Amino acid sequence: MATQQIVLLLLLLAAPHGLAVAVSPTPIINTTCAALAHSPNFTLHVEYEFCVRSLSADPVASSATDARGLAAAAASLTVANITSTELIIADLVKNLVSCLSDYKELNDMVRRGLHDIRGGRAANASKKFLDAAESDVPSLCDLILIEGVAKRNPIDQENQNAYFLSVMASDITQLMLDSHAGSPKDPS
């Protein structure tokens, strides 16, 4: 039952707000949702369309005959939503921990390259920067997060920046090495 509610809730929340509900709302759902949306007696209000769509899509709510039945159905949908959110957060945390470990190694490699470049060891730095650029850590992190339960990557831009910046450091260092003079060649 809980799994069915989670699937139903995820489908419901993924639907565009303008999507009509396939099941017609019952009179008790219409009346209750209208009261929730328009009553001045409530501190917090729920949008009528969200209320109708959510309750009408739930078989338990659709078969409710009174406010108590609708309240129980709404509470069950809330539990399903919170449970689903917990699973998504736990998966994100697990995947972010994996990304964090990989990024720590990448950071160490780039820091050692920075130390080499500052110490005049451009060839050593170039190797480290190239290894960082070719490491695929940002791409692997993207993949881990996108394929996870959340199906989204909260650090997408940072991953892109890490890739392009490491390529840039590698290329500039290689340009330095190619010039044999310690400064970039004039491209003209």
N, C-alpha and C positions, 0 to 999 in steps of 0.2 A: 504494500500500500504506500509506504513512504517513498519508495523508488518511483512508483507511478506518479505520485504528486510532484516529485522533483522534476521528472521528465516533463510533465504537464506545465509546471511553473516555468521551466527553462524555455519551452516552446512559446508559452504565452508572453514571457518577457522579451523574447527575441523578435516577436512580431512587431511590425511598425504600428505606431499609435493609431493610425487611421484605418487599420484593418478591421473589418466587421467580424463579429463573432459568428461562428457557424451555427451555434445554438442560440435560439431566441431566449432572452432573459425572462425569467418567471416574474409574475407580478410582485412577489415578495422581494426579489432582487431589485427590480426597478424602484419600488417604493423606498426600500432601505437605502439604496445608493443615492437617491434623490435627497433623502433626509440627511445623509452624511455630508453630501456636497453643499447643501444650502442652509443647514441649520446654524443659527447664531450661537447655539448652546455649546458648540464644540470648539475647543482651543485649536485643535489641528483638524484640517479638512482633507478629504481625499477627493480626487477628481472623479466626477460621475462616470466618465467613460472608462477609466481604469478600474473602478469598482465593478461596473457591470461586466466588463470584459473578463476580469479575473474570476469573479464568482460564477459567471455563466459558463466558463470553460471547465469548471470543476464539477464533476458529477455529484459529489456530496452536497455542494452548495445549491446546485440546480434542483436537487430533490428536497431541499430544506423547506419546511412549512412555516417557520417562524424565525424571529431574530436570533434566538438561541442557537438554532441550527446553522444560521449564516455566520454567527460569531465563532462557532466551533470550526466551521469550514475555513473561515478567514484565519483563525489561529493555526489550523493545520497547514494552510498554505504558507503562513509566516514561518513555521517550523521548517517546512521543506525548503524555503528560500534561505533561511539562516544556515541550515545544514549544508546546502549546496554551496553557499558562500564560504563556509568553513573549509570545505573540501578544496575549493578553488584557491583560497589563501594558503592552505597547507601545501598544495602543489606548487604554488608560486614560490613559497619560502624554500621548499626543497630544491627547486630548480635554480632559484637565485643563489642558494648556498653553493651549488655546483658551479655556477657562473663566477661567483666570488672567488672560489678556489683557483679557477683558471685565470681570472684577472690578476690575482695576487702574483702568480707565476709570471704572467706577461709583464706586469709592472716591474717586478724584480729584473727581468731581462732588459727592459728599456732603461731602467735606472743604471744598470751596469753599462749599457751602451752610452748613456749620457756621461757617465764618469769617464769612459774611454775617450769620448769626443773631446771633453774638457781637458783630458790629459794628453791630447795630441795623438792618440792611437785610433786614427780614422778607420783603418782596416778592421780592427777589432770591433769598433762601434758599428761599422757597416754590416758586419756579419750578424751582430745582435739585432740591429734594426730590421734587417732582412728576415731573420728568423721570427721576429715579432710580427712583421707584416704578413708573413706566410703561415702564421700559427693557426689561423682560422678561429681563434677564440671568439671574436665578435659574432661570426657566422654560426658557430656551434651554439653559442649562448642564445642567439635568435631562434635557432631551430629547437633547442630544448624548451624554450618558453612558448613558442608557437604550437608545438606539438603537445604541450601539457594540457591539463584539464581546463586551464583558464583560456587557452587559445588566443592569448595576446601577450605582447611583450612590453612591459612598462619601461624598459630601457632601450628601446629601438634606436633612438637618436644617438644615445651615448655609444652604442655598439657601432653604429655607422661612423661616428667621429673617431673612435679608437682605431678602426680599420684604416680610414683615410689618413689620419695623422701618422700612424706607424708607417704607412707606405710613403708618405711625404718625407719623414725623417730618413727612411732608408734611401729614397731616391736622391735627396739632397746630399747625403753622405757619400753615395756612389758618385754623384756629380763632382764632389770634392776630390774623391780619389782619382777620378778620370782626368781632372785638371792638373794633377800633380803639383799644384801650387797652393793648395789649401783654401782656395776661393773658387766659386762657381765660374765656369767658362762663360764668356759672353756669347749668347746664342746667335748674334748677328755675324 
